[in-house]
Amino acid sequence: MAKEKKSDDVYVDLPKGLAREQIMAAVERAAEAAGMYISHIGSYSRKKYPGSVHWHFKRDSNERGLIDATYWDVKELLWLMIRHSEPEWVHRNAPRRKCALNREFAALAG
């Protein structure tokens, strides 16, 4: 029997040819544009996604819930992870985060 999913992944389209530093800076600008701050930067599942960059985004330090984002340059993937157990604000905010990221990458792609 298949395991029940505990989260949904929302993939962001990345333009070709961007450097890792450009993508990281765009992710950070998009967080600010969406009214969020970065509470953590690290890596995600070092065994499964070696060399990945992983962020936690929050609206307020006293508020429960966060949005995860991971960039893995090996496959040129960037995705948001939305846990089903997160508060409603996270689920409502995820599409805005994706739009903010798309705007940042569109500007970089020129």
N, C-alpha and C positions, 0 to 999 in steps of 0.2 A: 504494500500500500504506500502511495506517495505521501511524503511529508507535507503538511499544510504550510503554505507560505505565510511568513510572518511580516513580510514587507513587500512593497512594490518598488521597482526600479524605473526611474524616468530618465531616459537617455537624452543627452544634449548633442546636437549636431555640431561637430567641430570642423572649421575650415582646414584644408590641407596646408601644410607648410609652416604652421606656427611652432615656435619654440616653447619648450616647457615653461620657461619664465614668463612668456607672454600669456599663456593659458592661466598660470597661477595668478598673475596680476589681474587678469580679466575676471576670474572667479571672485577675487577679493573686492574689486570695484562693483561687481554685480550684487554682492552681499550688501554693501553700503547702499546701493541704489534701491534695494528691496527692503531697506529699513532693518537690516539684521547686522549682527556682529559675529565675528569668528571666536568661538570659545575654545577651540582646540584645532591644532594642525598636527598631523602625524602620518602614519601609513595604515593601510587597510590590509589585513590578512597577508602578512609578509610571505607566507608560503604560497598562497593562491595568486596574489597580485604583487610580486616583488617589485620594489621601486615605486610603488604607487604613492600618491599624496591623498590624504583624507582630511576633510574638514568637518567640523560641527558648527552649524549656524543656529543662533538663538535670537529671539527678539528682545528678551529681557532676562537678566541674570537670576531674577527671583521667580521666573515663570517656568513651569514644567514643560518639557518638550524641546525637540531640536530637529533640524533637517541635516542629514548627512550628505556629503558629496565626495566622490572619489574620482581622481584622474589617474589613468593608467596609460602611460605613454607607449608601452610595448604594443598595445592594440589600438592606440589613439582613441581611447574611450573616456568619456566623462558622463557620470550619471549621479542622480540624486536618489537616495534611498529613503523611502517613507515607511516607517514601521506602522503596522495596523494599530498598534497600541498607543500611538502618539495622540496628543490632544487634538481637537478639531482644528485649532488655528494652524497646525502644521499641514494638515490636509488641504486647507483653504489656501495656504501660502505657497505650496509647492508649484502650482502653475505660474505664479508671479515670479518665483525664483528662476524657473526655466525661461520665461520671457526676458527677464533681466540678463540672463546669461546669453541668450540668443542675440540680444541687442549689442552686448559687448563684443561678441564674436563677429557679428555683421560689420561693426565698425572697424575691427582689425582686418577683416578680409577686404575692406575697401570697396 
